[in-house]
Amino acid sequence: MESDRHPGVTNATTIGRTTAGANGMAVTIPLPGDYMSFYSGFAEYYPDHTPNQHLGVKIDVIVDKTLTGAIRGEDEILNKALEICQ
C-alpha cells in the first residue's frame, strides 16, 4: 500500500527544515566555433506531479533551529529522527 504523503514510498517521513527550493541543474555545453549551448533541468516534481522548485522539500516533521541547540552543537534534526524511531 502506497503512502498518501509520498506515493511509491511506504512509511517515509521527512524530518527537518524546508530548503531554499533550489534544485535541478544547469549545464553549459561548449560547441565548436566558440558557440555555446545551455540545457536546464529546473522542472522538478514529486511523484504526484506537484512542483518543488522554489517551494522546497515537503517536510512532515518540522524541526526548527534553536539557540540552545546551536550553542550546545546539537544535531536537532538527528535527535528528532532518533526520537521518532524509538
C-alpha distances in whole Angstrom, upper triangle without the diagonal:
4,7,9,12,11,9,9,9,7,10,12,15,19,22,25,27,27,29,31,29,31,29,29,33,36,38,42,43,47,48,52,55,53,51,47,44,41,37,35,31,30,28,25,22,18,15,15,19,21,23,24,28,30,27,26,23,20,21,19,22,25,28,31,34,37,40,40,37,39,43,41,39,36,33,31,28,27,29,26,23,25,25,22,21,23
4,6,9,8,6,5,6,6,8,10,13,16,19,22,24,24,25,28,25,27,25,26,29,32,35,38,40,43,45,49,52,50,47,44,41,38,34,31,27,27,24,21,18,14,12,12,16,17,20,20,24,26,24,22,19,17,18,16,19,22,25,28,31,34,38,38,35,37,40,39,37,34,30,29,25,25,27,24,22,24,24,20,20,23
4,5,5,5,7,6,5,6,8,10,13,16,19,21,20,22,25,23,25,24,25,28,32,34,38,40,43,45,49,52,50,47,44,40,37,34,31,27,26,23,20,17,13,12,11,15,16,18,18,22,24,21,20,17,14,14,12,16,19,22,25,28,31,34,35,32,34,37,36,34,31,27,26,22,23,24,21,19,21,21,18,18,21
4,6,6,9,9,9,10,10,11,13,16,19,20,20,22,24,22,24,23,25,28,31,34,38,40,44,45,49,52,50,47,43,40,37,33,30,26,25,22,19,16,12,11,10,13,13,16,17,21,23,19,19,16,13,14,12,15,18,21,24,28,31,34,35,32,34,37,37,35,32,28,26,23,24,25,22,20,23,23,19,20,23
4,6,9,9,9,9,8,8,10,13,16,17,16,18,21,19,21,20,22,25,29,32,35,38,41,43,47,50,48,45,41,38,35,31,28,24,23,20,17,14,10,10,9,13,12,14,14,18,19,16,15,12,9,10,8,12,15,18,21,24,27,31,31,29,30,34,33,31,28,25,23,20,21,22,19,17,21,20,17,18,21
4,6,6,7,8,7,8,10,13,16,17,16,18,20,18,20,18,20,23,27,29,33,35,39,41,44,47,45,42,39,36,32,29,26,22,21,18,15,12,8,8,8,11,11,13,13,17,19,16,15,12,10,11,10,14,16,19,22,25,28,32,32,30,31,34,34,31,28,25,23,20,21,23,20,18,21,21,18,18,22
4,6,8,10,10,12,13,17,20,21,20,21,23,20,22,20,21,24,27,30,33,35,39,40,44,47,45,42,39,35,32,29,26,22,21,19,16,12,9,6,7,10,12,14,15,18,21,19,18,15,13,15,14,17,20,23,26,29,32,35,36,33,34,38,37,35,32,29,27,23,24,26,23,21,24,25,21,21,25
4,7,10,10,13,15,18,21,23,22,22,25,22,23,21,21,24,27,29,33,34,38,40,43,46,45,42,39,35,32,29,26,22,22,20,17,14,10,8,10,13,14,17,17,20,23,21,20,16,15,17,16,19,22,25,28,30,34,37,37,34,35,39,38,35,33,29,28,24,24,27,24,21,24,25,22,21,24
4,7,6,10,12,15,18,20,20,21,24,21,23,21,21,24,28,30,34,35,39,41,45,47,46,43,40,37,34,30,27,23,23,21,18,15,12,10,12,15,16,18,17,21,23,21,19,15,14,15,14,17,20,22,25,28,31,34,34,31,32,36,35,32,29,26,25,21,21,23,21,18,20,21,18,17,21
4,6,9,12,15,19,21,21,23,26,24,26,24,25,28,31,34,37,39,43,45,48,51,49,47,43,40,37,34,31,27,27,25,21,18,15,13,14,18,18,21,20,24,26,23,21,17,16,16,14,16,20,22,25,28,31,34,34,31,33,36,34,32,29,26,24,21,21,22,20,17,19,19,16,15,18
4,7,10,13,16,19,20,22,25,24,26,24,26,29,33,35,39,40,44,46,50,53,51,49,45,42,39,35,32,29,28,26,22,20,16,15,16,20,20,21,21,24,26,23,21,17,15,14,12,13,17,19,23,25,28,31,31,28,30,33,31,30,26,23,21,18,18,19,16,13,15,16,12,12,15
4,7,10,13,16,16,18,21,20,22,21,22,25,29,31,35,37,41,43,47,50,48,45,42,39,35,32,29,25,25,23,19,17,14,14,15,18,17,19,17,21,22,20,17,13,12,11,9,11,14,16,20,22,25,29,29,26,27,30,29,27,24,20,19,15,15,17,15,12,14,15,12,12,15
4,6,10,13,14,16,19,18,21,20,22,25,29,32,35,38,41,44,48,50,48,46,42,39,36,33,29,26,24,23,20,18,14,15,16,19,17,18,17,20,21,18,15,12,10,8,6,7,11,13,16,19,22,25,25,22,24,27,26,24,21,18,16,12,13,14,12,9,12,13,10,11,14
4,7,9,10,12,16,15,17,17,19,23,26,29,33,35,39,42,45,47,45,43,39,37,33,30,27,24,22,21,18,16,13,15,16,18,16,17,14,17,18,15,12,9,7,5,5,6,8,10,14,16,19,23,23,20,21,25,24,22,19,15,14,10,11,14,11,9,13,14,11,12,16
4,7,9,12,15,16,18,18,21,24,28,31,34,37,40,43,47,49,46,44,41,38,35,32,29,26,24,24,20,19,17,19,20,21,19,19,16,19,19,16,13,10,9,6,6,5,6,7,10,13,15,19,19,16,18,21,20,18,15,12,10,7,9,10,8,7,11,11,10,12,15
4,7,9,13,14,16,17,21,23,27,30,33,36,39,42,46,48,45,43,39,37,34,31,28,25,23,23,20,20,18,20,21,22,20,19,16,18,17,15,12,10,10,7,8,6,5,5,7,9,13,16,17,14,15,18,18,16,13,10,8,5,9,10,8,9,12,13,12,14,17
4,6,10,11,14,16,19,22,25,28,31,34,38,41,44,46,43,41,38,36,32,30,26,24,21,22,19,19,18,21,21,22,19,18,14,16,14,12,9,8,9,7,10,8,6,6,6,8,12,15,17,14,15,18,19,17,15,12,10,8,12,14,12,13,16,16,16,18,21
4,7,8,11,13,16,19,22,26,29,32,35,38,42,43,41,39,35,33,29,27,23,21,18,18,16,16,15,18,19,19,16,14,11,12,11,8,6,6,7,7,10,10,8,9,10,11,15,18,20,18,18,22,22,20,19,16,14,12,15,17,15,16,19,20,19,21,24
4,5,8,10,13,16,19,22,25,28,32,35,38,40,37,35,31,29,26,24,20,18,15,16,14,15,15,18,19,19,16,14,10,10,9,8,5,6,9,9,13,14,11,12,12,13,17,19,22,19,18,22,23,21,19,17,16,14,16,19,18,18,21,22,21,23,26
4,6,9,12,15,17,20,23,27,30,33,36,38,35,33,29,27,23,22,18,17,14,15,14,15,16,20,21,19,17,14,10,9,7,7,6,9,12,13,16,17,15,15,15,15,19,21,24,21,20,24,25,23,22,20,19,17,20,22,21,21,25,26,25,27,30
4,6,10,12,15,19,22,25,28,31,35,36,33,31,27,25,21,19,16,14,11,12,10,12,13,17,17,16,13,10,7,5,4,5,4,7,10,12,16,17,16,17,17,18,22,24,27,24,23,27,28,26,25,22,21,19,21,24,22,22,26,27,25,27,30
4,7,9,12,15,18,21,25,28,31,33,30,28,24,22,18,16,13,11,9,11,10,12,14,18,19,17,15,12,9,6,6,8,7,10,13,15,19,20,19,20,20,20,24,26,28,26,25,28,29,26,26,23,23,20,23,26,25,24,27,29,28,29,32
4,7,10,13,16,19,23,26,29,31,29,26,23,20,17,14,11,9,7,9,7,10,12,16,17,16,14,11,8,6,8,10,8,10,13,16,19,21,20,21,22,22,26,28,30,28,27,30,31,28,27,24,24,21,23,26,25,24,27,29,28,28,32
4,7,10,14,16,20,23,26,28,26,24,20,17,14,11,7,5,4,7,6,10,13,15,18,15,15,12,10,8,11,13,12,13,16,19,22,24,23,25,25,26,30,32,34,31,30,34,34,31,30,27,27,24,26,29,28,27,30,32,30,31,34
4,7,10,13,16,19,23,25,23,20,17,14,11,8,6,5,6,10,10,14,16,19,21,19,18,15,14,11,13,16,15,16,20,22,25,27,26,27,28,28,32,34,36,33,31,35,36,32,32,29,29,27,28,31,31,29,32,35,33,33,37
4,7,10,13,16,20,21,19,17,13,11,7,6,4,6,8,11,13,16,19,22,24,21,21,18,17,14,15,18,18,19,23,26,29,31,30,31,31,31,34,36,38,36,34,37,38,35,35,32,32,30,31,35,34,33,36,38,37,37,41
4,6,10,13,16,18,16,14,10,8,6,5,6,9,11,14,15,19,22,24,27,24,24,21,20,17,19,22,21,23,26,29,32,34,33,34,34,34,37,39,41,38,36,40,41,37,37,34,35,33,34,37,37,35,38,41,39,39,43
4,7,10,13,15,12,10,7,6,5,6,9,12,14,17,19,23,26,28,30,27,27,24,23,20,22,25,25,26,30,32,36,37,36,37,37,37,40,41,44,41,39,42,43,40,40,37,38,36,37,40,40,39,42,44,43,43,47
4,6,10,12,11,9,6,5,6,8,11,14,17,19,21,25,28,29,32,29,30,26,26,23,25,28,28,29,32,35,38,40,39,40,40,40,43,45,47,44,42,45,46,42,43,40,41,39,40,43,43,41,44,47,45,45,49
4,7,9,7,6,5,6,9,11,15,18,20,23,25,28,31,33,35,33,33,30,30,27,28,32,31,32,36,38,42,44,43,43,43,43,46,47,49,47,44,47,48,45,45,42,44,42,42,46,46,44,47,50,49,49,52
4,6,6,5,5,7,10,13,17,20,22,25,27,30,33,35,37,34,35,32,32,29,31,34,34,35,39,41,45,46,46,46,46,46,50,51,53,50,48,51,52,48,49,46,47,45,46,49,49,48,50,53,52,51,55
4,6,6,8,11,14,17,20,23,26,29,31,34,37,38,41,38,39,36,36,33,35,38,38,39,42,45,48,50,49,50,50,50,53,54,56,54,51,54,55,51,52,49,51,48,49,53,53,51,54,56,55,55,59
4,5,9,12,15,19,22,25,28,30,33,36,39,41,43,40,41,38,37,34,36,39,39,41,44,47,50,52,51,52,51,51,54,55,58,55,53,55,57,53,54,51,53,50,51,55,55,53,56,59,58,57,61
4,7,10,13,17,20,23,26,28,31,34,38,39,42,38,39,36,35,32,33,37,37,38,42,44,48,50,48,49,48,48,51,52,54,52,49,52,53,50,51,48,50,48,49,52,52,51,54,56,55,55,59
4,7,10,14,17,21,23,25,28,31,35,36,38,35,36,32,32,29,30,34,34,36,39,42,46,47,46,47,47,46,50,51,53,51,48,51,53,49,50,47,48,46,47,51,51,49,52,55,53,53,57
4,7,10,13,17,19,22,24,28,31,33,35,32,32,29,29,26,27,30,30,32,36,38,42,44,42,43,43,43,46,47,50,47,45,48,49,46,46,44,45,42,44,47,47,45,48,51,50,50,53
4,7,10,14,16,18,21,24,28,30,31,28,29,26,26,23,24,28,28,30,33,36,39,41,40,41,41,41,45,46,49,46,44,47,48,45,45,42,43,41,42,45,45,43,46,49,47,47,51
4,7,10,12,15,18,21,25,26,28,25,25,22,22,19,21,24,24,26,29,32,36,38,37,38,38,38,41,43,45,43,41,44,45,42,42,39,40,37,39,42,41,40,43,45,44,44,48
4,7,9,12,14,18,21,23,25,22,22,19,19,16,19,22,22,23,26,29,33,35,34,35,36,36,40,42,44,41,40,43,44,40,40,37,38,35,36,40,39,37,40,43,41,41,45
4,6,9,11,14,18,20,22,19,19,16,15,13,15,18,18,20,23,26,29,31,30,32,32,33,36,38,41,38,37,40,41,38,37,34,34,32,33,37,36,34,37,39,38,38,42
4,6,7,11,14,16,18,15,16,13,13,11,14,16,16,17,20,23,26,28,28,29,30,31,35,37,39,36,35,39,39,36,35,32,32,29,31,34,33,31,34,36,35,35,39
4,6,9,13,16,17,14,14,10,10,7,10,12,13,14,17,20,24,26,25,27,28,29,32,34,37,34,33,37,38,35,34,30,30,27,29,33,31,30,33,35,33,34,38
4,7,10,13,14,10,10,7,8,7,10,12,13,14,16,20,22,25,25,27,28,29,33,36,38,35,34,38,39,36,35,31,31,28,30,33,31,30,33,35,32,33,37
4,7,10,11,9,9,6,6,6,10,11,10,11,13,16,19,22,22,24,25,27,31,33,35,33,32,36,36,33,32,28,28,25,26,29,28,26,29,31,29,29,33
4,7,8,5,5,4,6,8,11,11,11,10,11,15,17,20,21,23,25,27,31,34,36,33,33,36,37,34,32,29,28,24,26,29,27,25,29,30,27,28,32
4,5,5,5,6,7,10,13,12,11,9,9,13,14,18,19,22,24,26,30,33,34,32,32,36,35,33,31,27,26,23,24,27,24,22,26,27,24,25,28
4,5,8,9,11,14,17,15,15,13,12,15,16,20,21,24,27,29,33,36,37,34,35,38,38,36,33,29,28,25,26,28,26,24,27,28,25,25,29
4,6,9,11,14,17,15,15,14,12,15,16,20,21,25,27,30,33,36,38,35,36,39,39,37,35,31,29,26,27,30,27,25,28,29,26,26,30
4,6,9,12,15,13,14,13,13,17,18,22,23,26,27,30,34,37,38,36,36,40,40,38,35,32,31,27,29,31,29,27,30,31,28,29,33
4,7,9,12,10,11,11,10,14,16,19,20,23,24,27,31,34,36,33,33,37,38,35,33,30,28,25,27,29,27,25,29,30,27,28,32
4,6,8,8,9,10,10,14,17,20,20,22,23,26,29,32,34,32,32,36,36,34,32,29,28,24,27,29,27,26,29,30,28,29,32
4,6,5,5,6,8,12,15,17,17,19,20,22,26,29,31,29,28,32,33,30,28,25,24,21,23,26,24,23,27,27,25,27,30
4,5,6,9,11,14,18,20,19,21,22,23,27,29,32,29,29,32,33,31,29,26,26,23,25,28,26,25,29,30,28,29,33
4,6,9,12,14,18,20,18,20,20,21,25,27,30,28,27,30,32,29,28,26,25,22,25,28,26,25,29,30,28,30,33
4,7,8,11,14,16,15,17,17,19,23,25,28,26,26,29,30,28,27,24,23,20,23,25,23,23,27,27,25,27,31
4,6,9,12,14,13,15,15,17,21,23,26,23,23,27,27,25,24,21,19,17,19,22,20,20,23,24,22,24,28
4,6,10,12,11,13,15,17,21,24,25,23,23,27,27,24,22,19,18,15,17,20,18,17,20,21,19,21,24
4,7,9,10,13,15,17,21,24,26,23,24,27,28,25,23,20,18,15,17,19,17,16,20,20,18,19,23
4,6,6,9,12,14,18,21,22,20,21,25,24,23,20,17,15,12,14,16,13,13,16,16,14,17,20
4,6,10,13,16,19,22,23,21,22,26,25,24,21,18,15,12,14,15,12,11,15,15,12,14,17
4,6,10,13,15,19,20,17,19,22,22,21,18,15,12,9,12,12,9,9,13,12,10,13,15
4,6,10,12,16,17,15,17,20,20,19,16,14,11,9,12,12,9,11,14,13,12,15,18
4,7,9,13,13,11,13,16,16,15,12,10,7,6,10,10,7,10,13,12,12,15,17
4,6,10,11,10,11,14,15,14,12,11,8,8,12,12,11,13,16,15,16,19,20
4,7,9,7,7,11,12,11,10,9,7,9,12,12,12,14,17,16,18,20,22
4,5,5,6,9,10,10,10,10,8,11,14,13,13,16,18,17,19,22,22
4,5,5,6,9,10,10,12,11,14,16,15,16,19,20,20,22,25,25
4,5,5,6,8,8,11,10,14,15,14,15,18,19,18,21,23,23
4,5,5,6,5,7,7,10,12,10,12,15,16,16,18,20,21
4,5,5,6,8,9,12,13,13,15,17,18,19,21,23,24
4,6,8,11,12,15,16,15,17,20,20,21,23,25,25
4,5,9,10,14,14,13,16,18,18,18,21,23,23
4,7,9,12,12,12,15,17,17,18,20,22,22
4,6,9,9,8,11,13,13,14,17,18,18
4,6,5,6,9,10,11,12,14,16,17
4,5,5,6,9,10,10,12,14,15
4,5,5,6,9,10,11,12,14
4,5,5,6,9,10,10,12
4,5,5,6,9,10,11
4,5,5,6,9,10
4,5,5,6,9
4,5,5,6
4,6,5
4,5
4
